[in-house]
Amino acid sequence: MDGLAQCAIAQLCPAAPGWHASYRDASHTLHRAVAMWALLDVPNGERRIVGIAPDAQGQLSCHAEEVSGFAGYVYLSVGMTQPPGV
């Protein structure tokens, strides 16, 4: 989502195991575990919750939604590699 870099983090909370950020490109889908959730104060006065997940280099340096190909958040129970029905 545009403008997340302009937001202030109001609070951080650890993510429960199983939550992943999902990324898609033309040939496949990749899931990266969400390490924590961030409550953001958006410049327009709204508040948003976004996941913090590792980037391609394994660094927790950005919001999951800022990475190219972000498709949403999914919950995968232990041992699953993709959401049910996919």
C-alpha positions, 0 to 999 in steps of 0.5 A: 500500500502506498504511503506506509513509509510515512506512517508512525508505529504506535504499537508492536505485537508478536504474531502468533505462529501460522500467520504469513505474508503471501507474495505472488509473481507470474509463476509462483506464490511465496509465504513468509512468516509474519514476525509481528503486527504493527499498529500504524498511525496513518498521516490521514488520521486513520490507524492500520494493522500491518504485518512485519515479515522478513524481506528476501534477505531475511531482514525485518526492515519493512512492512510486508505490504511494501514488498513487491507482489504482496497479495495479503495475509494467510494463516497456515497451520503447522505443517501446511505450505499453502492455504486449504483449497489451493 
